[in-house]
Structure formats: structure tokens, C-alpha cells
């Protein structure tokens, strides 16, 4: 009877090992090792600040979320062989794109070909703000204006999506250029020229007024002569209209004896 109450250590050990194996298998599967991963890694870089952008931020393609930001660093920290020292300070952003949303299949070679073709067609990446929240995202799109892409001085590990200028950065650059132009303008000289031209125009108007006042009598006589000539021309026109043959005769012909 006592022997039947003894615990079966073999069964207990088997269940413990089975539980451990099941737990480890679940963790491995959830970690991605047991399931097919639909990610394709691409990279981009920016010379302007990417405030509000963080790991996990959305990556949109024409407004549709197709991935997330996987890594943010500096180009100088990711690549050693950089020929242009200024490129070391550029911001490196690694993108994890969902190949299912891109409809690209599951093989990396196919995804690379399609993405490179999109880049050739003008695909660019831009940091866009999400509004009042202060969060930012990566927008992949085809800009309407042609953008001159700068050549990179490192050998990228992934497909590079060229950066597009930020809207805020472009507005700031335009404002800076306008201010620079305003600073270069000599407003004192320009105002002096305006005053000088205004004074010259005032003198010219005064001279014209004086001339009209001095020639007022002559102008009246000229107008009277013009009116008189117009009256004579009107009378001549009426005579020609009533007697067109007068244009062919120098004087009025005498009447014949028979008609006297």
C-alpha cells in the first residue's frame, strides 16, 4: 500500500521537460524564428534635424503605412569608409518595410529590384510632422518637382531611398534667402533716388503749368482758328455733297444764250 503512494518521478520529470520545451518553442516562434518575416531593410539619410522621429515611427508610402523606423544613427557611426567628411554628420535612418503591403513577394532579390526601380522613377523620403502631437514619420512619395540628388560618399549596405527636402526646411531656407537679399539692399540710397525722382517730376509739372499759363492767350487763338477752319471745311463738304461736279470745275460756268 505504501509503495502505491510513492510519487512517479519519471512522469513528473517528463511533464516538466515538456513544459519547458513548449515554453521555449513559443518564445522562439513569437520572436520571429518560427514564422516567416515579411521585412525588407532600406536606408535613407537626412542633412537636416529629424526632431520627433524615433524608432518605431511610421513609414508611409503615398499615405499608406508600409513599415516603421528600425534604427536612427549617424552615417559616420554606421560606415567607416566615407570620402566626404561632411557626410559623417548626416543622420542615418534604417527602414523596415513590409513586403506584403508593397506587393513585392517574399524574396529579398525581388524586393530589391522593385524598390530600386521605384527609386529610379523618383521615389524620395521626407520627414513629415504628424501635427500638434510633435511626432514625425517618414513619407515615401514621388515629388512633383525634380530634385537633384547628391552622390553619397559611402558604400551603402541596403537600398538607399534618396532624401527630399523638408517642407519646413525649404520654407526656412527661402525665408533666409529673402532676408539675405533684403540685407544686401541699400534702402537709404533707394529712398534718396525716389525722393530725387519725385522732386524732378514735381519741377516738370510746375514748368508745364507755367507754360500753359503763359500761352493761355495763344492757345485760345489757336482754338478759334481751328474752329473757324472746321466750319469752313464743313461748308465745303456740304457744297461738294450738293454739287459734286464742282470738283471738276475751277469756276461756275456762264449760262448759254438760249437759256437766258
C-alpha positions as CSV (number, residue, x, y, z in Angstrom):
1,X,0.0,0.0,0.0
2,X,2.8,2.3,0.9
3,X,4.5,1.5,-2.4
4,X,1.4,2.8,-4.4
5,X,1.7,6.2,-2.7
6,X,5.2,6.7,-3.9
7,X,5.5,9.6,-6.5
8,X,6.4,8.7,-10.1
9,X,9.4,10.8,-10.6
10,X,9.7,9.8,-14.2
11,X,6.3,11.1,-15.1
12,X,6.9,14.4,-13.2
13,X,10.2,14.9,-15.0
14,X,8.6,14.2,-18.4
15,X,5.9,16.8,-17.8
16,X,8.4,19.4,-16.6
17,X,10.6,18.9,-19.6
18,X,7.6,19.0,-22.0
19,X,6.5,22.3,-20.4
20,X,9.9,23.8,-20.7
21,X,10.2,22.7,-24.4
22,X,6.7,24.2,-25.1
23,X,7.6,27.5,-23.4
24,X,10.9,27.7,-25.3
25,X,9.2,26.9,-28.6
26,X,6.5,29.5,-28.0
27,X,9.1,32.1,-27.2
28,X,11.2,31.2,-30.3
29,X,8.1,31.4,-32.5
30,X,7.0,34.7,-31.1
31,X,10.5,36.0,-31.5
32,X,10.2,35.5,-35.3
33,X,12.4,32.5,-35.7
34,X,9.5,30.2,-36.3
35,X,7.4,32.4,-38.6
36,X,8.2,33.9,-42.0
37,X,9.4,37.5,-41.7
38,X,8.0,39.9,-44.3
39,X,10.5,42.7,-43.8
40,X,12.9,44.3,-46.2
41,X,15.5,46.7,-44.9
42,X,16.2,50.0,-46.7
43,X,18.0,53.1,-45.6
44,X,17.9,56.9,-46.1
45,X,19.7,59.9,-44.7
46,X,19.0,63.5,-43.9
47,X,21.2,66.6,-43.6
48,X,18.5,68.4,-41.5
49,X,17.2,67.6,-38.0
50,X,14.7,64.8,-37.6
51,X,13.1,66.1,-34.4
52,X,10.1,63.9,-33.4
53,X,11.3,60.9,-35.3
54,X,12.0,57.8,-33.2
55,X,12.5,54.0,-33.5
56,X,9.1,52.6,-34.4
57,X,7.8,55.8,-36.1
58,X,5.6,55.1,-39.1
59,X,6.9,54.8,-42.7
60,X,4.2,55.7,-45.2
61,X,4.2,55.1,-48.9
62,X,1.8,57.6,-50.6
63,X,-0.1,57.9,-47.3
64,X,-0.3,54.2,-46.5
65,X,1.8,52.8,-43.7
66,X,4.2,50.2,-45.1
67,X,6.7,49.9,-42.3
68,X,8.5,51.5,-39.4
69,X,11.8,53.1,-38.5
70,X,14.1,50.4,-37.3
71,X,17.3,52.4,-36.4
72,X,18.4,56.1,-36.2
73,X,22.1,56.9,-36.0
74,X,24.7,59.0,-37.8
75,X,26.3,57.9,-41.1
76,X,29.7,58.2,-39.6
77,X,28.7,55.7,-36.9
78,X,27.4,53.2,-39.4
79,X,30.1,53.4,-42.2
80,X,33.9,53.7,-41.9
81,X,34.8,54.4,-45.5
82,X,33.4,57.9,-46.1
83,X,35.3,60.1,-48.6
84,X,33.4,63.3,-47.7
85,X,33.9,64.3,-44.1
86,X,30.6,66.3,-44.1
87,X,28.6,63.1,-44.7
88,X,29.6,61.8,-41.4
89,X,27.3,64.2,-39.7
90,X,24.3,63.2,-41.8
91,X,21.5,61.4,-39.9
92,X,21.2,57.7,-40.9
93,X,17.7,56.2,-40.8
94,X,17.1,52.5,-41.3
95,X,13.7,51.5,-42.5
96,X,11.9,48.1,-42.1
97,X,9.4,47.8,-45.0
98,X,6.6,45.3,-45.0
99,X,6.9,43.4,-48.4
100,X,3.3,42.3,-48.2
101,X,2.0,45.8,-48.3
102,X,4.4,46.6,-51.1
103,X,3.1,43.6,-53.0
104,X,6.6,42.6,-53.8
105,X,6.7,38.9,-52.8
106,X,8.9,37.4,-50.2
107,X,12.3,37.1,-51.7
108,X,14.9,39.8,-51.0
109,X,16.2,39.9,-54.6
110,X,12.7,40.7,-55.9
111,X,12.1,43.3,-53.3
112,X,15.4,45.0,-54.1
113,X,14.6,45.1,-57.8
114,X,11.2,46.7,-57.3
115,X,12.5,49.2,-54.8
116,X,15.4,50.2,-57.0
117,X,13.0,50.7,-59.9
118,X,10.9,53.0,-57.7
119,X,13.9,55.0,-56.8
120,X,14.8,55.4,-60.4
121,X,11.3,56.7,-61.0
122,X,11.9,59.4,-58.4
123,X,10.9,57.9,-55.1
124,X,12.2,60.1,-52.2
125,X,11.9,60.0,-48.4
126,X,10.9,63.0,-46.3
127,X,10.4,63.6,-42.6
128,X,6.9,64.8,-42.1
129,X,5.3,66.1,-38.8
130,X,2.1,64.4,-37.5
131,X,0.6,67.7,-36.3
132,X,0.2,69.0,-32.8
133,X,1.5,65.8,-31.2
134,X,5.0,66.6,-32.3
135,X,5.6,63.1,-33.6
136,X,7.1,62.7,-37.0
137,X,7.1,60.0,-39.7
138,X,8.8,59.1,-42.9
139,X,6.9,59.8,-46.1
140,X,7.8,57.9,-49.3
141,X,6.5,59.6,-52.3
142,X,7.2,61.0,-55.8
143,X,7.8,64.8,-55.6
144,X,6.2,66.8,-58.4
145,X,9.3,68.9,-58.8
146,X,12.6,67.3,-59.9
147,X,15.1,67.0,-57.1
148,X,18.9,66.9,-57.8
149,X,20.2,64.1,-55.7
150,X,23.6,64.4,-54.2
151,X,26.0,61.5,-54.6
152,X,26.8,59.7,-51.4
153,X,30.4,59.1,-50.4
154,X,30.0,55.7,-48.8
155,X,29.0,52.2,-50.0
156,X,25.5,51.5,-48.6
157,X,24.6,48.1,-47.2
158,X,20.9,48.4,-48.1
159,X,18.9,50.1,-50.9
160,X,19.1,53.9,-50.4
161,X,16.0,55.9,-50.8
162,X,17.2,59.5,-51.5
163,X,16.0,62.2,-49.1
164,X,13.7,65.0,-50.2
165,X,13.9,68.5,-48.6
166,X,11.7,69.0,-45.7
167,X,8.8,71.5,-46.2
168,X,9.7,73.4,-43.1
169,X,13.4,73.4,-44.0
170,X,12.6,74.6,-47.5
171,X,10.4,77.4,-46.1
172,X,13.2,78.3,-43.7
173,X,15.8,78.4,-46.5
174,X,13.5,80.6,-48.6
175,X,13.0,83.0,-45.7
176,X,16.7,83.1,-45.1
177,X,17.4,83.9,-48.8
178,X,14.9,86.7,-48.7
179,X,16.4,88.2,-45.6
180,X,19.8,88.0,-47.1
181,X,18.6,89.8,-50.2
182,X,17.0,92.5,-48.0
183,X,20.1,92.9,-46.0
184,X,22.1,93.5,-49.2
185,X,19.7,96.2,-50.4
186,X,20.7,99.9,-49.8
187,X,17.3,101.3,-48.6
188,X,18.9,104.7,-47.9
189,X,20.1,105.1,-51.5
190,X,16.9,103.7,-52.9
191,X,14.8,106.2,-50.9
192,X,17.1,109.0,-51.9
193,X,16.5,108.1,-55.6
194,X,12.8,108.0,-55.0
195,X,12.8,111.5,-53.4
196,X,15.0,112.8,-56.3
197,X,12.7,111.4,-59.0
198,X,9.7,112.8,-57.2
199,X,11.3,116.2,-57.0
200,X,12.2,116.2,-60.7
201,X,8.6,115.2,-61.6
202,X,7.3,118.0,-59.4
203,X,9.5,120.5,-61.2
204,X,8.5,119.2,-64.6
205,X,4.8,119.6,-63.7
206,X,5.3,123.1,-62.4
207,X,7.1,124.1,-65.7
208,X,4.3,122.6,-67.7
209,X,1.7,124.5,-65.7
210,X,3.7,127.7,-66.1
211,X,4.0,127.2,-69.9
212,X,0.2,126.6,-70.2
213,X,-0.5,129.8,-68.2
214,X,1.9,131.9,-70.3
215,X,0.5,130.6,-73.6
216,X,-3.1,130.7,-72.5
217,X,-4.0,133.6,-74.9
218,X,-2.2,132.0,-77.9
219,X,-3.9,128.7,-77.1
220,X,-7.3,130.4,-77.2
221,X,-6.5,132.0,-80.6
222,X,-5.3,128.7,-82.0
223,X,-8.5,127.0,-80.8
224,X,-10.6,129.8,-82.5
225,X,-8.6,129.2,-85.8
226,X,-9.2,125.5,-85.5
227,X,-13.0,126.1,-85.0
228,X,-13.1,128.5,-88.0
229,X,-11.2,126.0,-90.2
230,X,-13.6,123.3,-89.2
231,X,-16.6,125.5,-90.1
232,X,-15.1,126.2,-93.5
233,X,-14.4,122.5,-94.1
234,X,-17.9,121.7,-93.1
235,X,-19.3,124.3,-95.6
236,X,-17.1,123.0,-98.3
237,X,-18.2,119.4,-97.6
238,X,-21.9,120.4,-97.8
239,X,-21.3,122.2,-101.2
240,X,-19.5,119.2,-102.6
241,X,-22.2,116.9,-101.4
242,X,-24.9,119.1,-103.2
243,X,-22.8,119.8,-106.3
244,X,-20.2,117.1,-106.9
245,X,-19.2,118.5,-110.3
246,X,-17.7,121.5,-108.6
247,X,-14.6,119.3,-108.0
248,X,-14.1,119.2,-111.8
249,X,-14.5,123.0,-112.5
250,X,-12.4,125.8,-111.3
251,X,-15.3,128.3,-111.5
252,X,-19.1,128.3,-112.1
253,X,-19.8,128.2,-116.0
254,X,-21.7,131.0,-117.7
255,X,-25.3,130.3,-118.9
256,X,-25.9,129.7,-122.6
257,X,-27.6,132.4,-124.7
258,X,-30.5,130.1,-125.3
259,X,-31.1,129.7,-121.6
260,X,-31.0,133.4,-120.8
